[in-house]
Amino acid sequence: MNETIRVLKERRSIRKYKKEQISQEQLNLILEAGMYAPTGMGAQSPIMVVAQDEKLIKKLSRLNAKYTGNPDDDPFYGAPTVIIVLADSTRHTYIEDGSLVMGNLMNAAYSLGVDSCWIHRAREMFEDEEGKALLKEWGIDEKYVGIGNCILGYRDCEYPEPKPRKEDYVIRV
């Protein structure tokens, strides 16, 4: 089977991580894959913010958990790396652009032996006053909105089985 197709078919979202940090080489390759995601008109509207500091990740996790209905949860599942994907909301395709970056990040991670999961609620996190303050601290313009949080690490669980594909996924006309 073609390697790209294999990666796309085998990658799964992981929700339990070891504390061990991914290598800088892996991180750099994953980020590079994100940089090469297609974007509308080639505008490259997304940006990626990398967090590997445990204290900052806990702060981000707590901020995300405010919107889960369970504020004591860890929606980042103990992952040692978080890549926050934001996109320039003045671009018409910013949501699609950021979503393609997220997909590239997760698929590249799997191809390198790193596990991942898309954690939603990035929009809410950075519409929150605490989130806005973080963006300001990081020097990021307020026109950038959260698309997703890509958590990365090495799984500390069994690898999930894929769900069967629904029968009407493809309609040929």
Backbone bond lengths (Angstrom), bond angles and torsions (degrees), N, CA, C in turn:
res aa  C-N    CA-C-N  psi(-1)  N-CA   C-N-CA  omega(-1)  CA-C   N-CA-C  phi
1 M - - - 1.455 - - 1.527 108.85 -
2 N 1.297 116.45 144.14 1.454 123.15 175.52 1.534 109.32 -56.07
3 E 1.326 117.01 136.28 1.471 121.75 -175.43 1.531 112.48 -61.18
4 T 1.316 117.51 -41.48 1.467 120.00 179.57 1.523 110.59 -63.44
5 I 1.317 116.96 -45.60 1.469 120.64 179.62 1.528 109.94 -63.34
6 R 1.316 117.46 -39.55 1.472 121.23 178.45 1.526 110.19 -59.96
7 V 1.322 117.35 -47.10 1.469 121.34 179.63 1.528 110.46 -60.52
8 L 1.331 116.44 -44.57 1.464 120.04 -179.20 1.527 111.48 -63.15
9 K 1.313 117.14 -35.78 1.462 120.56 -178.19 1.524 113.00 -80.49
10 E 1.326 118.32 -30.24 1.466 121.24 -172.76 1.523 115.04 -94.62
11 R 1.327 119.04 -23.34 1.469 120.93 -176.33 1.524 110.39 -61.28
12 R 1.313 116.76 138.38 1.467 123.14 177.94 1.526 109.32 -132.58
13 S 1.313 115.65 154.79 1.460 121.20 174.39 1.522 108.94 -79.27
14 I 1.318 115.75 130.44 1.466 122.58 -177.24 1.524 108.92 -110.29
15 R 1.335 114.90 137.45 1.464 120.16 -175.94 1.529 113.68 -125.76
16 K 1.335 116.47 28.30 1.464 121.54 172.77 1.528 107.45 -157.14
17 Y 1.345 116.27 122.88 1.462 121.43 -171.43 1.521 113.20 -124.07
18 K 1.328 114.64 148.90 1.461 121.61 169.26 1.521 107.88 -74.65
19 K 1.320 116.76 159.59 1.465 121.09 179.13 1.536 111.95 -74.72
20 E 1.324 117.00 -19.09 1.468 122.53 -177.12 1.531 111.34 -56.69
21 Q 1.338 115.36 128.18 1.453 121.53 -179.30 1.535 110.97 -77.40
22 I 1.328 116.62 146.16 1.463 120.19 175.20 1.527 107.95 -71.91
23 S 1.328 116.15 160.18 1.465 119.42 -178.12 1.527 110.50 -76.09
24 Q 1.318 115.89 156.08 1.467 120.47 176.95 1.524 110.79 -63.82
25 E 1.324 116.95 -34.48 1.467 120.33 177.29 1.531 110.37 -62.65
26 Q 1.329 116.99 -45.19 1.465 119.88 177.35 1.522 110.56 -62.27
27 L 1.327 116.37 -47.35 1.462 120.86 -179.44 1.527 110.60 -57.53
28 N 1.322 117.28 -46.48 1.463 120.62 -178.12 1.527 111.87 -62.33
29 L 1.330 117.05 -40.22 1.466 120.14 178.23 1.530 111.20 -67.77
30 I 1.314 117.32 -39.00 1.471 121.44 178.00 1.528 109.57 -63.69
31 L 1.327 116.88 -45.36 1.464 120.60 178.35 1.528 111.26 -63.34
32 E 1.307 116.76 -39.11 1.467 120.39 177.80 1.529 110.56 -61.28
33 A 1.329 116.49 -41.70 1.472 119.92 177.10 1.524 110.06 -60.92
34 G 1.339 117.28 -40.50 1.459 120.39 177.14 1.517 112.27 -61.84
35 M 1.327 116.15 -37.19 1.462 121.10 -179.46 1.530 112.17 -67.39
36 Y 1.320 116.79 -21.10 1.460 120.31 -178.19 1.525 112.70 -101.40
37 A 1.321 117.80 13.78 1.463 120.38 174.50 1.529 108.76 -66.68
38 P 1.321 117.06 144.46 1.462 118.92 175.82 1.530 110.51 -63.98
39 T 1.322 116.14 145.68 1.459 121.35 175.18 1.527 108.79 -137.70
40 G 1.322 115.99 151.21 1.454 121.04 179.96 1.515 111.81 -55.51
41 M 1.318 116.10 126.17 1.469 123.10 -179.97 1.534 112.28 57.71
42 G 1.335 116.99 19.21 1.461 120.81 -179.40 1.521 113.10 64.37
43 A 1.335 117.08 23.13 1.465 121.47 -172.66 1.530 114.20 -73.94
44 Q 1.328 117.45 -17.29 1.462 121.20 179.74 1.531 110.99 52.91
45 S 1.330 115.80 53.31 1.465 120.08 -176.59 1.531 114.45 -71.38
46 P 1.349 120.30 -24.03 1.465 118.57 -179.22 1.529 113.57 -79.31
47 I 1.333 113.97 159.49 1.455 122.56 167.13 1.527 106.80 -132.97
48 M 1.324 115.42 157.53 1.461 121.38 180.00 1.523 108.58 -122.50
49 V 1.324 115.85 130.79 1.460 122.42 177.14 1.525 106.50 -111.65
50 V 1.317 117.00 123.08 1.463 122.06 -177.26 1.515 109.87 -100.17
51 A 1.332 115.22 127.99 1.464 121.38 176.14 1.524 108.43 -121.30
52 Q 1.328 116.46 123.72 1.462 121.81 174.73 1.521 111.84 -127.85
53 D 1.319 116.45 -2.55 1.454 121.87 177.40 1.528 108.59 -78.28
54 E 1.331 117.12 123.48 1.463 121.90 -174.92 1.535 112.21 -57.68
55 K 1.313 116.91 -41.14 1.464 121.12 -179.23 1.533 110.76 -64.36
56 L 1.329 117.00 -43.97 1.461 120.44 178.87 1.527 110.93 -65.95
57 I 1.329 117.31 -41.30 1.471 120.20 179.47 1.524 110.02 -62.31
58 K 1.327 117.82 -39.71 1.471 119.83 177.40 1.528 110.76 -63.38
59 K 1.323 116.50 -39.00 1.466 120.77 177.91 1.533 110.11 -63.89
60 L 1.329 116.44 -45.08 1.467 120.67 178.63 1.526 111.00 -64.28
61 S 1.323 116.73 -41.12 1.461 121.38 179.32 1.530 110.46 -61.98
62 R 1.322 116.14 -44.29 1.469 120.94 178.54 1.524 110.32 -62.47
63 L 1.338 116.76 -41.09 1.458 121.32 178.83 1.531 110.16 -63.30
64 N 1.323 117.14 -42.06 1.467 121.75 178.30 1.522 110.61 -66.08
65 A 1.328 116.65 -40.88 1.471 121.47 -176.69 1.524 112.28 -63.98
66 K 1.333 117.77 -23.23 1.462 120.72 177.10 1.524 111.32 -56.34
67 Y 1.333 116.60 -24.76 1.459 121.34 -174.19 1.525 113.14 -107.42
68 T 1.324 117.16 11.70 1.473 120.32 -179.39 1.519 112.70 -98.49
69 G 1.313 117.15 -14.60 1.457 120.33 -172.90 1.518 111.45 90.69
70 N 1.323 117.44 -7.35 1.469 122.19 177.13 1.531 107.99 -134.92
71 P 1.329 117.90 85.49 1.467 121.09 -174.01 1.525 114.94 -65.51
72 D 1.335 118.22 -10.96 1.466 120.49 177.89 1.520 112.59 -92.93
73 D 1.320 117.29 -2.61 1.464 122.72 179.20 1.526 111.19 -71.92
74 D 1.336 116.49 161.70 1.460 121.90 168.73 1.526 106.88 -112.39
75 P 1.333 118.05 91.65 1.459 119.66 -178.83 1.522 113.54 -68.14
76 F 1.343 117.86 -6.73 1.461 121.21 176.69 1.528 111.89 -97.56
77 Y 1.320 116.95 2.66 1.472 124.41 170.71 1.528 114.62 52.67
78 G 1.320 116.90 29.33 1.459 120.08 177.67 1.510 114.86 77.13
79 A 1.330 118.65 11.23 1.472 121.29 179.53 1.524 110.25 -63.69
80 P 1.335 117.62 138.24 1.465 120.27 -176.81 1.532 114.95 -83.42
81 T 1.341 117.34 -8.57 1.463 121.36 178.72 1.518 109.09 -134.40
82 V 1.323 115.71 136.53 1.458 121.84 174.81 1.524 107.77 -129.00
83 I 1.322 115.35 128.52 1.468 120.37 171.73 1.523 106.60 -110.13
84 I 1.313 115.47 116.69 1.457 121.33 178.28 1.526 107.09 -91.90
85 V 1.320 115.87 122.82 1.461 120.34 177.11 1.522 107.92 -101.31
86 L 1.321 114.37 122.26 1.458 122.45 176.58 1.530 106.84 -120.08
87 A 1.321 116.92 158.58 1.460 118.66 178.04 1.518 109.88 -142.87
88 D 1.318 114.08 153.48 1.460 123.52 -177.74 1.526 109.11 -71.79
89 S 1.333 116.07 107.45 1.460 121.21 -174.77 1.526 113.80 -69.39
90 T 1.335 118.06 -6.49 1.467 119.37 176.35 1.526 111.32 -80.93
91 R 1.326 116.87 -10.61 1.476 121.47 177.83 1.525 108.97 -89.51
92 H 1.304 116.79 137.31 1.467 122.09 -176.72 1.530 112.44 -60.63
93 T 1.320 117.74 -34.04 1.475 121.51 -174.99 1.528 113.11 -104.93
94 Y 1.331 117.58 26.45 1.466 119.50 -173.00 1.525 112.94 -61.73
95 I 1.327 119.02 -37.81 1.467 120.49 -179.55 1.528 109.98 -67.18
96 E 1.313 116.16 -45.94 1.461 120.31 178.87 1.533 110.70 -63.47
97 D 1.326 115.98 -42.69 1.468 120.47 179.59 1.529 111.08 -58.74
98 G 1.320 115.88 -49.39 1.462 120.24 -179.88 1.520 112.24 -65.31
99 S 1.327 117.23 -35.96 1.461 121.04 178.69 1.527 111.09 -65.70
100 L 1.323 116.46 -38.40 1.469 119.23 177.33 1.532 110.72 -66.69
101 V 1.325 117.64 -36.73 1.471 120.57 175.24 1.522 109.15 -60.67
102 M 1.336 116.95 -46.75 1.466 120.49 179.69 1.530 110.92 -57.23
103 G 1.323 117.31 -44.93 1.457 121.05 179.17 1.513 111.72 -61.33
104 N 1.322 116.77 -45.08 1.465 119.92 178.31 1.524 111.37 -61.20
105 L 1.329 116.87 -41.80 1.466 120.36 -179.80 1.532 110.99 -59.65
106 M 1.327 116.32 -48.15 1.468 120.31 -176.01 1.524 111.77 -68.50
107 N 1.318 117.25 -40.87 1.463 119.49 -179.93 1.519 111.68 -70.63
108 A 1.321 117.36 -39.70 1.464 120.25 176.70 1.523 110.00 -63.30
109 A 1.332 116.58 -42.12 1.468 120.15 179.47 1.524 110.12 -57.18
110 Y 1.324 116.95 -49.64 1.463 119.93 -178.57 1.527 110.98 -59.68
111 S 1.321 116.49 -40.42 1.469 119.75 -178.50 1.526 111.73 -64.10
112 L 1.340 116.79 -20.28 1.473 122.27 -178.68 1.526 112.78 -103.30
113 G 1.341 117.34 6.79 1.461 120.16 179.23 1.517 113.99 83.99
114 V 1.327 117.19 17.50 1.462 122.84 178.83 1.524 107.71 -109.79
115 D 1.316 116.79 138.44 1.459 121.10 -179.82 1.520 110.03 -95.15
116 S 1.329 115.56 160.36 1.467 119.84 -173.68 1.520 111.41 -154.05
117 C 1.327 114.22 170.25 1.464 121.69 171.81 1.527 107.68 -160.27
118 W 1.322 116.11 141.76 1.470 121.64 173.65 1.516 106.53 -83.56
119 I 1.308 116.86 120.22 1.461 122.17 175.26 1.517 107.66 -107.30
120 H 1.306 115.15 118.15 1.456 120.89 -174.46 1.536 110.44 -78.32
121 R 1.283 117.55 -171.37 1.461 126.85 177.77 1.527 113.32 77.13
122 A 1.343 117.80 16.28 1.463 119.57 175.96 1.525 110.61 -64.42
123 R 1.325 116.67 -35.62 1.470 119.22 178.24 1.528 110.02 -59.38
124 E 1.341 116.25 -49.33 1.459 119.95 -179.59 1.529 111.19 -62.79
125 M 1.327 116.51 -40.25 1.459 120.36 -178.73 1.528 111.68 -56.48
126 F 1.332 115.80 -41.93 1.458 118.78 -173.49 1.528 113.20 -99.77
127 E 1.337 116.83 4.97 1.464 121.56 165.09 1.526 109.35 -90.68
128 D 1.323 116.35 -19.57 1.464 124.86 178.21 1.535 108.74 -68.61
129 E 1.318 117.03 147.01 1.472 120.22 -179.34 1.533 111.81 -58.37
130 E 1.337 116.85 -38.84 1.472 119.96 178.47 1.526 110.35 -65.19
131 G 1.310 116.66 -40.22 1.462 121.20 178.03 1.516 111.82 -66.65
132 K 1.326 116.63 -41.39 1.464 120.85 177.38 1.528 110.31 -60.77
133 A 1.335 115.71 -38.64 1.465 119.86 178.94 1.527 110.85 -64.74
134 L 1.330 116.53 -38.41 1.470 119.77 177.12 1.525 110.68 -63.96
135 L 1.321 117.25 -45.66 1.468 119.97 178.47 1.527 110.51 -57.60
136 K 1.322 115.97 -43.74 1.468 120.07 179.12 1.528 110.30 -62.33
137 E 1.336 116.31 -44.37 1.468 121.70 178.50 1.529 110.83 -59.36
138 W 1.320 116.60 -36.62 1.467 121.89 -179.13 1.528 112.95 -83.60
139 G 1.326 117.97 -3.00 1.460 121.62 179.45 1.519 113.56 76.44
140 I 1.332 116.97 29.33 1.460 121.51 -177.44 1.524 109.08 -103.48
141 D 1.319 115.55 128.13 1.458 123.39 -179.40 1.519 110.70 -60.52
142 E 1.327 116.41 144.93 1.466 121.58 -177.64 1.527 113.46 -67.62
143 K 1.318 118.67 -9.58 1.470 120.39 176.61 1.531 111.47 -72.69
144 Y 1.339 117.31 -13.03 1.462 121.05 178.08 1.523 109.78 -83.69
145 V 1.332 115.41 131.66 1.463 121.06 179.59 1.526 108.99 -121.03
146 G 1.312 114.53 153.22 1.459 120.27 -178.87 1.523 112.02 -71.13
147 I 1.318 115.66 134.56 1.463 122.74 175.74 1.528 109.79 -106.63
148 G 1.326 116.67 -49.58 1.457 120.38 -179.83 1.514 111.19 -169.47
149 N 1.326 114.53 163.35 1.466 122.55 175.00 1.524 106.89 -112.86
150 C 1.300 117.06 119.75 1.465 121.34 177.72 1.523 107.43 -99.07
151 I 1.338 115.80 108.95 1.460 118.58 178.10 1.521 108.30 -89.63
152 L 1.339 115.57 143.53 1.457 122.15 -176.14 1.520 110.92 -134.27
153 G 1.306 115.60 146.22 1.456 121.47 175.76 1.517 109.79 169.73
154 Y 1.326 115.07 -165.45 1.467 121.32 177.42 1.522 107.72 -108.15
155 R 1.295 115.95 130.06 1.465 121.20 -174.69 1.522 111.72 -63.27
156 D 1.316 113.66 147.89 1.458 122.28 175.92 1.528 107.63 -124.61
157 C 1.335 115.03 49.83 1.460 122.11 -176.86 1.526 108.43 -163.71
158 E 1.302 115.25 172.61 1.461 119.81 174.22 1.524 108.71 -69.65
159 Y 1.321 115.11 151.08 1.458 119.45 178.73 1.530 108.61 -77.00
160 P 1.336 118.31 126.12 1.467 120.38 -176.63 1.530 112.73 -66.47
161 E 1.319 115.02 146.81 1.463 121.10 174.15 1.531 108.10 -77.84
162 P 1.323 116.78 146.79 1.468 117.90 178.11 1.527 110.97 -72.10
163 K 1.308 115.29 148.20 1.458 120.19 173.13 1.532 107.20 -76.78
164 P 1.332 116.77 146.89 1.465 118.26 176.18 1.530 110.03 -61.09
165 R 1.320 115.96 146.47 1.461 120.08 177.37 1.531 108.60 -77.42
166 K 1.315 116.81 139.95 1.470 120.14 -179.37 1.520 109.73 -67.66
167 E 1.303 115.51 150.62 1.466 120.75 -174.15 1.519 113.15 -67.55
168 D 1.311 118.28 -34.76 1.467 119.66 -176.38 1.530 112.54 -98.32
169 Y 1.341 117.20 30.59 1.457 121.04 179.97 1.531 110.93 -62.75
170 V 1.326 117.11 -37.91 1.457 122.05 -178.07 1.527 108.31 -117.67
171 I 1.309 115.03 130.06 1.463 120.97 174.89 1.523 106.45 -119.52
172 R 1.295 116.75 115.52 1.472 121.10 179.59 1.521 109.12 -93.89
173 V 1.309 115.41 129.42 1.471 119.16 -179.13 1.514 110.90 -122.65
